[in-house]
Amino acid sequence: MKAWLDMMRAVLTRDAGADRVVPPAGFTVWLTVFTSGAMAFLTVFALALSLASGRLAESWDNELARSATLRISAPAGQMAEQTAAALKVLEQTPGVASARALSDAEQQALLEPWFGPDLPIDSLPVPQLIEVIETEDGYDSEGLRLRLQAEVPGAVLDEHTRWRRPLIAAAAKLRALGWVSILLIGAATGAMVTLAANAALAANSRVIAVLRLVGATDSYIASAFVRRFTLRTLIGAAGGTLLGLIAVLLMPGAGDAGAFLTGLRFQGLHWIFPFFVPPLAALVAFLATGYAARRVLERLD
């Protein structure tokens, strides 16, 4: 524990002598900076995907949990009569807060993504849709179906449950996948930093031997490597996070045409979350480099 505290103090305080222990250039420098930057960039997108999936699941749950659709299929001459009869049944059903028949314009807007804006809805046998909103207590769906079957033969009640639950479950799994991806990215970052630290320590084994001869302790040497790799990772992750935020800003928002689901942009306080990526990446680098330095120095004894 004392060794880790010494390394933490070394990271927070600059020591010109210790900084000269680690070479300021070389492939390990670019490997560390590039890897941390790329991983931070991917983390921002994984975070955006996870949060957007959470908003999607919540939106679907709130909007569809208390709604249902009544579909009436009848000959043109009986459509108005059966619609009026269905609305009367719904008004008399306990647990139904409101019921409203969709207008031709609303139904055409629902069909437009599949059939285009010029669909002649008046000349086609399109069913009449009725939007049903239930109260908090809900209604007896089986009893309502039996009454509709007796009074409105062409009516079919769709409570959205059959397809709402799978969609919400899929969005929840997508959110979980985003968090798993973030954990895997963090593990990959730690592995790459460990490899880079091992390579730097092995390449400077003669320098380390000389430092030991002049009285430098292993804790001092390890702290020098930990500080340099932690700062490199912090700089790379900060750059990757900035590029990731710019890329997310260029994505379509929730209200834009062509937006994917609820949009991949962060919303509200969620914009704060990406700024935790660089410090967390630096923490991963601190732990990985500290572990690698102690193992390598033990082997060099």
C-alpha positions as CSV (number, residue, x, y, z in Angstrom):
1,M,0.0,0.0,0.0
2,K,2.8,2.4,0.8
3,A,4.4,1.8,-2.6
4,W,1.1,2.7,-4.3
5,L,0.7,5.8,-2.2
6,D,4.3,6.8,-3.2
7,M,3.5,6.3,-6.9
8,M,0.3,8.4,-6.5
9,R,2.3,11.2,-5.0
10,A,4.8,11.0,-7.8
11,V,2.1,11.3,-10.4
12,L,0.7,14.4,-8.7
13,T,4.1,16.1,-8.2
14,R,6.7,16.8,-10.9
15,D,10.2,15.6,-10.4
16,A,12.6,16.7,-13.1
17,G,15.1,14.0,-12.2
18,A,12.5,11.2,-12.2
19,D,11.1,12.4,-15.5
20,R,14.5,11.9,-17.1
21,V,14.5,8.2,-16.2
22,V,11.8,7.5,-18.8
23,P,12.7,8.3,-22.4
24,P,10.5,11.1,-23.7
25,A,10.2,9.6,-27.2
26,G,9.9,6.2,-28.9
27,F,7.3,3.8,-30.1
28,T,5.9,3.3,-26.6
29,V,5.0,7.0,-26.4
30,W,3.0,6.9,-29.6
31,L,1.5,3.5,-28.7
32,T,0.3,4.7,-25.4
33,V,-1.1,8.0,-26.7
34,F,-2.8,6.5,-29.7
35,T,-4.3,3.5,-27.8
36,S,-5.7,5.7,-25.1
37,G,-7.1,8.2,-27.6
38,A,-8.7,5.5,-29.7
39,M,-10.2,3.7,-26.7
40,A,-11.6,7.0,-25.3
41,F,-13.2,7.8,-28.7
42,L,-14.9,4.4,-28.7
43,T,-15.9,4.8,-25.1
44,V,-17.7,8.0,-25.9
45,F,-19.7,6.3,-28.6
46,A,-20.4,3.2,-26.4
47,L,-21.6,5.5,-23.6
48,A,-23.8,7.5,-26.1
49,L,-25.3,4.2,-27.4
50,S,-26.0,2.9,-23.9
51,L,-27.6,6.1,-22.7
52,A,-29.7,6.5,-25.9
53,S,-30.9,2.9,-25.5
54,G,-31.9,3.7,-21.9
55,R,-33.9,6.7,-23.1
56,L,-35.5,4.6,-25.8
57,A,-36.7,1.9,-23.4
58,E,-38.0,4.5,-21.0
59,S,-39.8,6.3,-23.8
60,W,-41.5,3.2,-25.2
61,D,-42.5,2.1,-21.7
62,N,-44.0,5.4,-20.8
63,E,-45.8,6.0,-24.1
64,L,-47.2,2.5,-24.7
65,A,-47.8,1.1,-21.2
66,R,-51.2,2.7,-20.8
67,S,-52.3,2.8,-24.5
68,A,-54.0,0.4,-26.8
69,T,-55.4,0.5,-30.3
70,L,-58.8,-0.7,-31.5
71,R,-58.9,-1.7,-35.2
72,I,-62.2,-1.8,-37.0
73,S,-62.5,-3.6,-40.3
74,A,-66.0,-3.3,-41.9
75,P,-67.6,-2.5,-45.2
76,A,-67.6,1.2,-46.2
77,G,-71.3,1.6,-45.5
78,Q,-71.0,0.2,-41.9
79,M,-67.7,1.8,-40.9
80,A,-69.2,4.9,-39.3
81,E,-71.9,2.9,-37.5
82,Q,-69.4,0.4,-36.1
83,T,-67.0,3.1,-35.1
84,A,-69.7,5.0,-33.2
85,A,-70.7,1.7,-31.5
86,A,-67.1,1.0,-30.5
87,L,-66.6,4.4,-29.1
88,K,-69.9,4.0,-27.1
89,V,-68.6,0.7,-25.7
90,L,-65.3,2.2,-24.7
91,E,-66.9,5.2,-23.0
92,Q,-69.0,2.8,-20.8
93,T,-66.0,0.6,-19.9
94,P,-64.5,1.2,-16.5
95,G,-60.8,1.8,-16.6
96,V,-60.8,3.5,-20.0
97,A,-59.7,7.2,-19.6
98,S,-60.3,8.2,-23.2
99,A,-61.0,6.9,-26.6
100,R,-60.6,8.7,-29.9
101,A,-61.0,7.7,-33.5
102,L,-58.0,8.7,-35.6
103,S,-58.7,11.1,-38.5
104,D,-58.0,10.2,-42.2
105,A,-55.0,12.6,-42.1
106,E,-53.6,10.8,-39.0
107,Q,-54.0,7.4,-40.5
108,Q,-52.4,8.5,-43.7
109,A,-49.4,9.9,-41.7
110,L,-49.0,6.4,-40.1
111,L,-49.0,4.7,-43.5
112,E,-46.8,7.3,-45.3
113,P,-43.4,5.7,-44.4
114,W,-44.5,2.5,-46.1
115,F,-46.7,3.7,-49.0
116,G,-45.6,7.3,-49.6
117,P,-47.4,10.6,-49.2
118,D,-49.8,10.2,-52.1
119,L,-51.7,7.2,-50.7
120,P,-55.4,7.4,-51.7
121,I,-56.7,6.4,-48.3
122,D,-60.3,7.3,-49.2
123,S,-60.5,4.7,-52.0
124,L,-58.8,1.9,-50.0
125,P,-60.3,-0.5,-47.5
126,V,-58.2,0.9,-44.6
127,P,-59.3,-0.1,-41.2
128,Q,-60.5,2.6,-38.8
129,L,-58.1,3.0,-35.8
130,I,-59.3,4.1,-32.4
131,E,-56.7,5.2,-29.8
132,V,-57.5,3.9,-26.3
133,I,-55.9,5.4,-23.2
134,E,-56.5,3.5,-19.9
135,T,-56.5,4.8,-16.4
136,E,-53.9,3.8,-13.7
137,D,-56.2,1.0,-12.6
138,G,-56.6,-0.3,-16.1
139,Y,-59.6,-2.2,-17.6
140,D,-60.7,-5.8,-18.0
141,S,-59.3,-6.6,-21.4
142,E,-61.0,-10.0,-21.7
143,G,-64.4,-8.5,-20.7
144,L,-63.9,-5.7,-23.2
145,R,-63.0,-8.1,-26.0
146,L,-66.2,-10.2,-25.4
147,R,-68.4,-7.1,-25.4
148,L,-66.8,-5.8,-28.6
149,Q,-67.2,-9.2,-30.2
150,A,-70.9,-9.1,-29.4
151,E,-71.6,-5.4,-30.4
152,V,-68.8,-4.6,-32.9
153,P,-68.0,-7.8,-34.8
154,G,-65.3,-6.1,-36.9
155,A,-63.3,-4.7,-33.9
156,V,-59.9,-6.1,-32.8
157,L,-58.2,-4.8,-29.6
158,D,-54.4,-4.6,-29.7
159,E,-53.0,-3.7,-26.2
160,H,-49.4,-3.3,-27.6
161,T,-48.2,-5.8,-25.0
162,R,-47.3,-8.5,-27.5
163,W,-44.7,-6.3,-29.3
164,R,-44.0,-3.6,-26.6
165,R,-42.2,-6.0,-24.2
166,P,-39.8,-7.5,-26.7
167,L,-38.9,-4.0,-27.9
168,I,-38.2,-2.7,-24.4
169,A,-36.2,-5.9,-23.6
170,A,-34.2,-5.4,-26.8
171,A,-33.4,-1.8,-25.9
172,A,-32.4,-2.9,-22.3
173,K,-30.1,-5.5,-23.8
174,L,-28.6,-2.9,-26.1
175,R,-27.9,-0.6,-23.1
176,A,-26.3,-3.5,-21.3
177,L,-24.2,-4.2,-24.3
178,G,-23.0,-0.6,-24.3
179,W,-21.8,-0.9,-20.7
180,V,-20.1,-4.3,-21.4
181,S,-18.3,-2.6,-24.3
182,I,-17.1,0.1,-22.0
183,L,-15.7,-2.4,-19.6
184,L,-14.0,-4.3,-22.4
185,I,-12.5,-1.1,-23.7
186,G,-11.1,-0.3,-20.3
187,A,-9.6,-3.8,-20.0
188,A,-8.0,-3.4,-23.5
189,T,-6.6,-0.1,-22.5
190,G,-5.1,-1.5,-19.4
191,A,-3.6,-4.4,-21.4
192,M,-2.0,-2.1,-24.0
193,V,-0.6,0.2,-21.4
194,T,0.9,-2.8,-19.6
195,L,2.5,-4.0,-22.8
196,A,3.9,-0.5,-23.5
197,A,5.2,-0.2,-19.9
198,N,6.8,-3.6,-20.1
199,A,8.5,-2.7,-23.3
200,A,9.8,0.6,-22.0
201,L,11.1,-1.0,-18.8
202,A,12.8,-3.9,-20.7
203,A,14.4,-1.4,-23.1
204,N,15.8,0.6,-20.2
205,S,17.1,-2.3,-18.2
206,R,20.7,-0.9,-18.3
207,V,19.5,2.5,-17.2
208,I,17.6,0.9,-14.3
209,A,20.8,-1.0,-13.3
210,V,22.8,2.2,-13.2
211,L,20.2,3.9,-11.2
212,R,20.2,1.2,-8.7
213,L,24.0,1.4,-8.4
214,V,23.8,5.1,-7.5
215,G,21.2,4.4,-4.8
216,A,17.8,4.8,-6.6
217,T,15.1,2.7,-5.0
218,D,12.7,0.5,-7.0
219,S,9.8,2.7,-5.7
220,Y,11.5,5.8,-7.2
221,I,12.1,4.1,-10.6
222,A,8.6,2.6,-10.7
223,S,7.1,6.0,-9.8
224,A,8.9,7.7,-12.7
225,F,7.4,5.2,-15.2
226,V,4.0,5.3,-13.7
227,R,3.9,9.1,-13.8
228,R,5.0,9.3,-17.5
229,F,2.6,6.6,-18.7
230,T,-0.3,7.9,-16.7
231,L,0.1,11.4,-18.1
232,R,0.5,10.0,-21.6
233,T,-2.7,8.1,-21.2
234,L,-4.5,11.1,-19.8
235,I,-3.4,13.3,-22.7
236,G,-4.4,10.7,-25.3
237,A,-7.8,10.0,-23.7
238,A,-8.5,13.7,-23.4
239,G,-7.9,14.1,-27.2
240,G,-9.9,11.0,-28.0
241,T,-12.8,12.2,-25.8
242,L,-12.8,15.6,-27.5
243,L,-12.9,14.0,-30.9
244,G,-15.7,11.6,-29.8
245,L,-17.8,14.6,-28.5
246,I,-17.4,16.4,-31.8
247,A,-18.5,13.2,-33.6
248,V,-21.5,12.8,-31.4
249,L,-22.4,16.5,-31.9
250,L,-22.4,15.8,-35.7
251,M,-24.9,12.9,-35.2
252,P,-28.6,13.7,-35.9
253,G,-30.6,14.7,-32.9
254,A,-33.8,13.1,-31.7
255,G,-36.0,15.6,-33.5
256,D,-34.0,15.6,-36.8
257,A,-35.1,13.7,-39.9
258,G,-33.4,10.4,-40.2
259,A,-32.4,10.3,-36.5
260,F,-31.7,6.8,-35.2
261,L,-34.2,5.9,-32.5
262,T,-34.0,8.7,-29.9
263,G,-30.8,10.1,-31.4
264,L,-27.3,9.3,-30.2
265,R,-26.5,12.7,-28.8
266,F,-26.2,13.1,-25.1
267,Q,-29.0,14.9,-23.4
268,G,-29.1,17.1,-20.3
269,L,-26.7,16.1,-17.5
270,H,-25.5,13.1,-19.6
271,W,-23.1,15.5,-21.3
272,I,-21.1,15.4,-18.1
273,F,-20.4,11.7,-18.3
274,P,-17.8,11.8,-21.2
275,F,-15.6,14.1,-19.1
276,F,-15.0,11.2,-16.7
277,V,-13.4,9.2,-19.4
278,P,-9.9,10.7,-19.3
279,P,-9.5,10.5,-15.5
280,L,-10.8,6.9,-15.5
281,A,-8.4,6.0,-18.4
282,A,-5.6,7.6,-16.4
283,L,-6.6,5.6,-13.4
284,V,-6.5,2.4,-15.5
285,A,-3.0,3.4,-16.7
286,F,-1.8,4.1,-13.2
287,L,-2.8,0.7,-11.9
288,A,-1.6,-1.2,-15.0
289,T,1.8,0.6,-15.1
290,G,2.3,0.2,-11.4
291,Y,1.6,-3.5,-11.6
292,A,3.9,-3.9,-14.7
293,A,6.7,-1.8,-13.2
294,R,6.8,-3.8,-9.9
295,R,6.8,-7.2,-11.8
296,V,9.6,-6.1,-14.2
297,L,11.7,-4.7,-11.5
298,E,11.4,-7.9,-9.5
299,R,12.6,-9.9,-12.5
300,L,15.6,-7.5,-13.0
301,D,16.8,-8.2,-9.4
